[in-house]
Amino acid sequence: MTLIELLPDDLARPHPSFLRDEAAYQLFHAITQGDCAHRWKSKDGRVMFAQSTGYKGWLWLSQELTEKERAEGIAAICTLLEKDRLPGILSDPETADQFSHTYSAMSGMSSSIEMRMEAYACPTVRPVENVAGQMRSADRQDARVIAEFLAGFSEDAYGYTVTAESQLPGAERLMDAGHLYLWINEGIPVSMANIAHRSPRHARINAVYTPREHRKQGFASALVGEITGKVWKEGLTPMLYADLSNPHSNGVYRSLGYREQGQITDIRFY
């Protein structure tokens, strides 16, 4: 299979079968617009691969492909990546597993699953009521709080223990971007969420976090609900990813009207 360059404009008007899967693969838009290490597609647009420099790659294969075409597409990408030491791959479970076996055999690297996620999109907005507090944009005065939240998010989501000080640069970048929001109750920030990226049809929400002492009070639900409504007013469909090992967060998103769009498996190579 011959691969050619994947351009951002290709994603604005993609193959029709990609539109059916687009919510689960919204990251393609962000990657192709940023610092790309690789971005390829098949000539007919039914195979796409994109990787930000230093990060795992994302792979999408159209459900219309035959088994032979799937194998050819994966083999073509693995051949181009054979000497690159790809950090990992994200795709639907079947594709991620097939790619992992092919790439490991060609590169000699081992693999392990780091996370299984569900992609969600919200077709209708369900407002959250009777939760104390209100949403506001984060600003520079919140830098320390956001850094502490990011450190807690890192531990909860990835199992990595980091200091708040190490998260200050990331907190400042998020605040400067202007899409980070806090839920404030009695003058205290109790939850955060971020609009990470807007693409032609979706807006991706991430970094949803509430410190343990403020959980089970509906703060995250209220905040994500407010952001969801904001995104809808912009004419975009909100979407997000949730770790399948956390049933509580998945339940929260479903209660807000989010619906499953497909699972994504995150595999690391080493």
C-alpha positions as CSV (number, residue, x, y, z in Angstrom):
1,M,0.0,0.0,0.0
2,T,1.3,3.4,-0.9
3,L,1.1,6.2,1.7
4,I,1.2,9.9,1.1
5,E,1.3,13.0,3.4
6,L,-1.8,13.6,5.5
7,L,-2.6,17.3,5.6
8,P,-4.9,19.2,8.0
9,D,-7.2,20.0,5.0
10,D,-7.7,16.3,4.4
11,L,-9.3,16.1,7.9
12,A,-11.6,19.0,7.2
13,R,-13.1,16.9,4.3
14,P,-12.2,13.3,5.2
15,H,-13.3,10.0,3.8
16,P,-17.0,9.5,4.7
17,S,-16.1,6.5,6.9
18,F,-13.8,8.7,9.0
19,L,-16.7,11.0,9.8
20,R,-18.5,8.0,11.5
21,D,-15.5,7.5,13.8
22,E,-14.3,11.1,14.1
23,A,-15.3,11.7,17.7
24,A,-13.1,8.8,18.9
25,Y,-10.2,10.0,16.7
26,Q,-10.4,13.8,17.3
27,L,-6.7,13.9,18.3
28,F,-5.9,13.6,14.5
29,H,-6.9,17.2,14.1
30,A,-4.6,18.5,16.9
31,I,-1.6,16.3,15.9
32,T,-1.6,17.3,12.2
33,Q,-1.8,21.0,13.1
34,G,1.1,20.8,15.6
35,D,4.7,19.5,15.7
36,C,4.3,16.4,13.6
37,A,6.9,13.6,13.5
38,H,4.8,11.7,10.9
39,R,1.5,12.1,9.2
40,W,0.5,9.7,6.5
41,K,-2.6,8.4,4.7
42,S,-3.5,6.0,2.0
43,K,-4.3,7.5,-1.4
44,D,-8.0,6.7,-0.9
45,G,-8.0,8.2,2.7
46,R,-9.1,5.0,4.4
47,V,-5.9,4.6,6.4
48,M,-4.5,7.4,8.5
49,F,-1.5,7.7,10.9
50,A,-0.3,10.7,12.8
51,Q,2.3,11.2,15.5
52,S,3.4,14.3,17.4
53,T,7.1,14.5,17.9
54,G,8.1,12.4,21.0
55,Y,4.6,11.0,21.5
56,K,2.6,7.9,20.7
57,G,1.1,7.6,17.3
58,W,-2.6,7.5,16.4
59,L,-3.9,5.0,13.8
60,W,-7.3,4.9,12.1
61,L,-8.4,2.2,9.7
62,S,-11.7,2.4,7.9
63,Q,-14.2,-0.3,8.9
64,E,-14.7,-0.8,5.1
65,L,-11.2,-2.3,4.7
66,T,-10.8,-6.0,4.0
67,E,-8.5,-8.0,6.2
68,K,-5.9,-8.0,3.5
69,E,-6.1,-4.2,3.1
70,R,-5.9,-3.8,6.9
71,A,-2.7,-5.9,7.0
72,E,-1.2,-4.1,4.1
73,G,-1.9,-0.7,5.6
74,I,-0.4,-1.6,9.0
75,A,2.6,-3.2,7.3
76,A,3.3,-0.1,5.3
77,I,3.2,2.1,8.3
78,C,5.4,-0.2,10.4
79,T,7.9,-0.4,7.6
80,L,8.2,3.4,7.6
81,L,8.5,3.4,11.4
82,E,10.8,0.4,11.8
83,K,13.9,2.4,12.8
84,D,12.1,5.1,14.7
85,R,11.4,3.4,18.1
86,L,7.8,4.5,18.2
87,P,6.8,5.2,21.8
88,G,3.4,3.6,21.4
89,I,0.1,3.4,19.5
90,L,-3.5,4.4,20.1
91,S,-6.4,3.0,18.1
92,D,-9.5,0.8,18.5
93,P,-8.7,-2.4,20.4
94,E,-8.5,-4.7,17.4
95,T,-6.3,-2.3,15.3
96,A,-4.0,-1.5,18.2
97,D,-3.5,-5.2,18.9
98,Q,-2.8,-6.0,15.2
99,F,-0.4,-3.1,14.8
100,S,1.4,-3.9,18.1
101,H,2.1,-7.5,16.9
102,T,3.3,-6.3,13.5
103,Y,5.5,-3.5,14.8
104,S,7.0,-5.6,17.6
105,A,7.9,-8.3,15.1
106,M,9.6,-5.8,12.8
107,S,11.3,-3.6,15.4
108,G,12.1,-6.1,18.1
109,M,10.4,-3.9,20.7
110,S,8.0,-5.3,23.4
111,S,4.6,-3.8,24.2
112,S,2.2,-3.4,27.0
113,I,-1.3,-1.9,27.4
114,E,-1.2,1.3,29.4
115,M,-4.9,2.3,29.3
116,R,-8.2,1.3,27.8
117,M,-10.4,4.3,27.1
118,E,-13.9,5.0,26.0
119,A,-14.5,8.0,23.7
120,Y,-17.7,10.0,24.4
121,A,-19.6,12.6,22.5
122,C,-22.6,14.6,23.8
123,P,-25.5,14.8,21.3
124,T,-27.8,16.7,23.8
125,V,-27.1,18.9,26.8
126,R,-28.4,17.9,30.2
127,P,-28.0,20.8,32.6
128,V,-26.9,20.0,36.1
129,E,-28.9,21.7,38.9
130,N,-28.7,22.1,42.6
131,V,-24.9,22.1,42.8
132,A,-23.3,24.8,45.0
133,G,-21.0,27.2,43.3
134,Q,-20.3,28.5,39.8
135,M,-17.9,28.3,36.9
136,R,-15.2,30.8,36.0
137,S,-12.2,31.0,33.8
138,A,-8.8,30.3,35.4
139,D,-6.3,33.1,35.4
140,R,-2.8,33.7,36.7
141,Q,-3.9,34.0,40.3
142,D,-4.9,30.4,40.2
143,A,-1.4,29.1,39.1
144,R,-0.6,27.3,42.3
145,V,-4.0,25.7,42.7
146,I,-3.9,24.5,39.0
147,A,-0.4,23.1,39.5
148,E,-1.7,21.1,42.6
149,F,-4.7,19.9,40.6
150,L,-2.4,18.8,37.7
151,A,-0.2,16.9,40.1
152,G,-3.3,15.1,41.5
153,F,-4.6,14.4,38.0
154,S,-1.2,12.9,37.0
155,E,-1.3,10.5,40.0
156,D,-5.0,9.6,39.5
157,A,-4.9,9.2,35.7
158,Y,-1.4,7.8,35.1
159,G,-0.1,6.6,38.5
160,Y,2.8,9.1,38.3
161,T,3.7,11.0,41.5
162,V,4.9,14.5,40.6
163,T,5.3,17.7,42.6
164,A,3.1,20.8,42.2
165,E,6.2,22.8,41.4
166,S,7.0,20.7,38.4
167,Q,3.5,21.3,37.1
168,L,3.6,25.1,37.3
169,P,4.8,25.6,33.7
170,G,2.0,23.4,32.4
171,A,-0.5,25.3,34.6
172,E,0.7,28.6,33.1
173,R,0.4,27.3,29.6
174,L,-3.1,26.1,30.2
175,M,-4.2,29.4,31.7
176,D,-2.5,31.4,29.0
177,A,-4.4,29.4,26.4
178,G,-7.6,30.7,28.0
179,H,-9.7,27.5,27.9
180,L,-9.2,26.2,31.4
181,Y,-12.2,26.5,33.8
182,L,-12.7,26.1,37.5
183,W,-15.7,25.4,39.6
184,I,-15.7,27.8,42.6
185,N,-17.6,27.0,45.8
186,E,-17.6,29.5,48.7
187,G,-14.6,31.2,47.1
188,I,-12.5,28.0,46.8
189,P,-11.6,26.2,43.5
190,V,-13.0,22.7,43.9
191,S,-12.8,21.3,40.4
192,M,-11.2,22.0,37.0
193,A,-11.7,21.1,33.3
194,N,-10.2,22.2,30.1
195,I,-11.2,22.6,26.5
196,A,-8.1,21.2,24.9
197,H,-8.8,21.6,21.2
198,R,-11.4,22.7,18.8
199,S,-11.7,20.9,15.4
200,P,-14.2,21.6,12.6
201,R,-16.9,19.5,14.2
202,H,-15.9,18.7,17.8
203,A,-14.3,20.3,20.9
204,R,-12.3,18.0,23.1
205,I,-12.6,18.4,26.9
206,N,-9.8,17.0,29.1
207,A,-8.0,17.5,32.5
208,V,-11.2,16.9,34.5
209,Y,-10.1,16.8,38.1
210,T,-11.6,17.2,41.6
211,P,-9.4,16.9,44.7
212,R,-10.5,14.0,46.9
213,E,-11.8,16.2,49.7
214,H,-14.2,17.9,47.3
215,R,-15.5,14.8,45.5
216,K,-19.0,13.3,45.6
217,Q,-20.6,16.7,45.7
218,G,-21.3,17.1,42.0
219,F,-18.7,19.7,41.3
220,A,-17.1,18.0,38.3
221,S,-20.5,17.1,36.8
222,A,-21.6,20.7,37.1
223,L,-18.4,22.0,35.6
224,V,-18.3,19.6,32.7
225,G,-22.0,20.3,32.2
226,E,-21.4,24.1,31.9
227,I,-18.5,23.6,29.5
228,T,-20.6,21.2,27.4
229,G,-23.3,23.8,27.1
230,K,-20.7,26.4,26.1
231,V,-19.3,24.2,23.4
232,W,-22.7,23.5,22.0
233,K,-23.4,27.3,21.8
234,E,-20.3,27.4,19.5
235,G,-21.9,25.0,17.1
236,L,-19.5,22.1,18.0
237,T,-20.1,18.7,19.5
238,P,-18.3,18.2,22.9
239,M,-16.2,15.0,23.2
240,L,-13.8,13.5,25.7
241,Y,-12.0,10.3,26.7
242,A,-12.5,8.4,29.9
243,D,-10.4,5.6,31.5
244,L,-12.5,2.5,31.4
245,S,-11.0,1.4,34.8
246,N,-12.7,4.3,36.4
247,P,-16.5,3.5,36.4
248,H,-17.4,6.6,38.4
249,S,-16.1,9.1,35.8
250,N,-17.7,7.1,33.0
251,G,-21.0,7.2,34.9
252,V,-20.7,10.9,35.4
253,Y,-20.3,11.5,31.7
254,R,-23.2,9.3,30.8
255,S,-25.4,11.1,33.3
256,L,-24.6,14.4,31.5
257,G,-25.8,13.0,28.2
258,Y,-22.5,11.8,26.7
259,R,-22.7,8.6,24.6
260,E,-20.1,6.0,23.7
261,Q,-18.3,6.5,20.4
262,G,-15.8,3.7,20.5
263,Q,-13.0,2.3,22.7
264,I,-9.4,3.3,22.3
265,T,-6.5,1.2,23.5
266,D,-3.3,2.9,24.5
267,I,-0.2,0.7,24.0
268,R,3.4,1.5,25.0
269,F,6.4,0.1,23.2
270,Y,9.7,-0.5,25.0
